[in-house]
Amino acid sequence: MRKLYEIEDDLANLIELDADRFVNGETGEIIDRKAFDDLQVEWNAKIEAVICGYKNENSEAKAIKEEIDNLTARMKQHKKRAEGYKQFLARVMDGKKFESGKGKISWRETEVVNVTCDVKSLPDIYQRWLAPEANKELIKKDLKNGLTIQGCELVKNNNIQIK
């Protein structure tokens, strides 16, 4: 089966001699009207095949995107439900440990800085200028070293661990 560019080359090289005959400018071959019409039919069939290929690939891509969207929505639902379970367990267990053959709950203490004042009122060293935001890492370090920073406090949280 010939390729589209080969058919295009043949058609481009044809010179019309009269109403019923054509000559190939490269090879000198003379073809009749029927052979010319067959070339055009072959070219049309190739173009239609490419159109069908394009449409099929577009349809396949659209179907895959829809499936990804559906799976993404399902994933978000499951994550939200899992977070609800986690919050429920954190409330019920209230810091107590649990372990069985099906799972384990433990707790890890973390420290975070809670900035209770307007960030712009903090000294420049404690600000980041992306869109003014507190430099919590530096504030935490200084609070741990005993500095008092107005509007900032070190808060201990108990985070649930589910495995």
Residue pairs with C-beta under 8 A, 6 or more apart in sequence:
2 42
3 46
4 43
4 46
4 47
4 50
7 39
7 42
7 43
7 46
8 43
10 24
10 39
11 39
11 40
11 43
13 24
13 25
13 26
13 27
14 22
14 23
14 24
14 25
14 31
14 36
14 39
15 22
15 23
15 24
15 25
16 22
17 23
17 30
19 33
20 32
20 33
21 30
21 31
21 32
21 33
22 30
22 31
22 32
22 33
22 35
22 36
23 29
23 30
23 31
24 30
24 31
86 160
86 162
89 105
89 160
89 162
90 160
93 105
93 160
95 107
95 158
96 105
97 105
97 106
97 107
98 104
98 105
99 105
103 162
103 163
104 161
104 162
104 163
105 160
105 161
105 162
106 161
106 163
107 158
107 159
107 160
107 161
108 158
108 159
108 161
109 156
109 157
109 158
109 159
110 156
110 157
110 159
111 140
111 144
111 154
111 155
111 156
111 157
112 136
112 140
112 155
112 157
113 134
113 136
113 139
113 140
113 143
113 152
113 153
113 154
113 155
114 152
114 153
114 155
115 122
115 134
115 136
115 139
115 151
115 152
116 151
116 152
116 153
117 150
117 151
117 152
118 151
119 127
119 132
119 133
119 134
120 127
120 132
121 150
121 151
122 134
122 139
122 149
122 151
122 152
125 135
125 138
126 134
126 135
126 138
126 139
126 149
126 152
127 133
127 134
127 135
128 134
128 135
134 152
139 149
139 152
140 154
142 149
143 149
143 152
143 153
143 154
144 154
